[in-house]
Amino acid sequence: MDAINKNAEDLSSFIRENRSNEANFDTLYAKLIELSNSESKNSLVNFEDIMAKAETYKQAKEYTGTAWPEFEKFVSAFEKAVMGTT
């Protein structure tokens, strides 16, 4: 297995571990920001789309206190990008 596939699998596993709880948004978002500042961001095909979904989640959370649908859209987009299925 090459390093790129291993990194994608590790990242996908990280996302799966954190996707079940909206309280993990900050953890997932921090990982996304870390990736955006690294050379790995080129592998995230729709990086701007993922960031837009994160911002939509943050805004919805601010106004409603919970935003599960927006959180799920963010996490799904992040996971799909990592696995190259976008």
C-alpha positions in Angstrom: 0.0 0.0 0.0 1.4 3.3 -0.9 1.7 6.3 1.5 -1.1 8.3 -0.2 -3.6 5.4 0.2 -2.5 4.8 3.8 -2.9 8.5 4.7 -6.4 8.5 3.1 -7.4 5.4 5.1 -6.1 6.9 8.3 -7.9 10.1 7.7 -11.1 8.3 6.7 -10.9 6.3 9.9 -10.4 9.5 11.9 -13.5 11.0 10.3 -15.6 7.8 11.0 -14.5 7.9 14.7 -15.7 11.5 15.0 -18.7 11.7 12.8 -21.4 10.4 15.2 -21.4 13.4 17.5 -21.9 17.0 16.6 -19.7 17.9 19.5 -16.8 16.6 17.4 -17.1 19.4 14.9 -14.1 21.3 16.3 -11.9 18.2 16.1 -12.9 17.5 12.5 -12.6 21.2 11.5 -9.2 21.4 13.1 -8.1 18.4 11.0 -9.5 20.1 7.9 -7.6 23.3 8.6 -4.4 21.2 9.2 -4.9 19.6 5.8 -5.5 23.0 4.1 -2.1 24.1 5.4 -0.3 21.0 4.2 0.6 19.6 0.8 -2.2 17.0 1.3 -4.8 19.6 0.4 -4.3 18.8 -3.3 -5.9 15.4 -2.7 -9.1 17.1 -1.4 -10.9 17.6 -4.6 -13.7 19.8 -3.3 -11.8 21.6 -0.5 -13.7 24.8 -1.0 -17.0 22.9 -0.9 -16.1 21.3 2.4 -15.1 24.6 3.9 -18.4 26.1 2.7 -20.3 23.3 4.4 -18.3 23.9 7.6 -19.2 27.6 7.5 -22.9 26.7 6.9 -22.8 24.4 9.9 -21.2 27.0 12.1 -23.8 29.6 11.1 -26.7 27.2 11.7 -25.3 26.1 15.0 -25.0 29.8 16.1 -28.6 30.5 15.3 -30.3 27.3 16.3 -28.1 25.7 18.9 -28.0 22.4 16.9 -27.5 21.8 13.3 -27.2 18.0 12.8 -28.2 18.1 9.0 -25.5 20.7 8.3 -23.0 18.7 10.4 -23.8 15.5 8.5 -23.4 17.3 5.1 -20.0 18.7 6.2 -18.8 15.3 7.5 -20.0 13.4 4.4 -18.3 15.9 2.0 -15.1 15.6 4.0 -15.2 11.8 3.9 -16.1 11.6 0.2 -13.2 14.0 -0.7 -10.7 12.0 1.4 -11.8 8.7 -0.2 -11.8 10.2 -3.7 -15.5 9.6 -4.4 -16.5 13.1 -5.1 
